[in-house]
Amino acid sequence: MKKLIFAFGLVALVAIFQQAFSQDKPQKETPKDVGDRIDRNADRDSNAGKDKSAQEGREAADRAREAPNVDKAIGIEKDYNKGNKPESKPVDRKPH
């Protein structure tokens, strides 16, 4: 009986370790994923009333989805993000 319990415990431990250490690695990002992320940024711009930036984002998203590999798609995303800086007003530091 003790051998049976030991064997069952050993099998259970092996199963736990296999599950913990042999999980599938997460899928690598694809150009479609990058395009979708750019599209979400364009949606935020559109909701904020930044129509020009939203249109540029949608165009960049289309280009990213059509990219031959994820590195090219990420390059398109970086170029879009460079031109899509937050609008800010200069702070008036003069004493009142």
N, C-alpha and C positions, 0 to 999 in steps of 0.2 A: 504494500500500500504506500509506504514511504517513497519507494522508487517511482511509483506512478505519479504521486504529487510532485516529486522533484522534476520528473520529465515534463509534466504539464507546465510547471513554473518556468522551466528552461525554454520550452517552446513559446510561451507567452512573452518572455523577455526578448527572445530572438525576433519575434514579430514586432514588438515595440521598437526595437533598435532599427530594424529594417525600414519601418515606416518613418522613423525620425530622421534617419540618415540617408535614405535613398529616395527622397521625394524628388519628383520631377523639378528640374530647374525652371524658373519662370520663363515664359516665352520671350524671345527677344523682340524688341520694338520693330515695327514695320513702318514703311513710308506712309501707309494709311493711318497708323496711330499718330504719327507726327502731324499729318494733315488734319486729323480730327482735333488735335490739341490747338493747332493754329485757328481752326474754325471756332472753337470755344472762345478763344481770345477775341476773335472778330465779333462773336455774338455779344460779348461784354461791351465792346466798343460801340456796337449798334445800340445797345440798351442805354449807353451813356450819351447817345446823340452824336457820336463821332462817326459820321457816315463815311467820310473819306477813308479813315483808318479801317473801318469795318470792310469796305470794298477791297482795300489793299490786302487785308487779311484773308478774305475769301479767295482772292486770286492766288495768294501765296499758298493757301491750303490746297488748292487744285494742283499747283505746280509740285508741291511736296508729295502729294498722292501719286503723281505720275513719275516721280524720281526713280531712277534705276536701282537705288539702294538707300538704306536708312541714313548713311553718312551724308549723302547729297540732300536728302530731305531735311536733316538737322541743319545743314548749311543754309537752306532756304529759310528755315525757322529763325535762325540767328540773324540773318539779313533783315527779315521782317521785324524782329524784335528791336534791332538797332534803330530802325526808322519809326518805331512805335513807342517812343518814350512818353511818359506821362506828361500831360500838360500842367505846367505850374506857373504861378505868378511870382514875380520877385517880391521878396519881403521888404517892406518899408521899415528901415531901422532908425529912422529919424525920431528924435524925442518929440513928444507932443506938446 
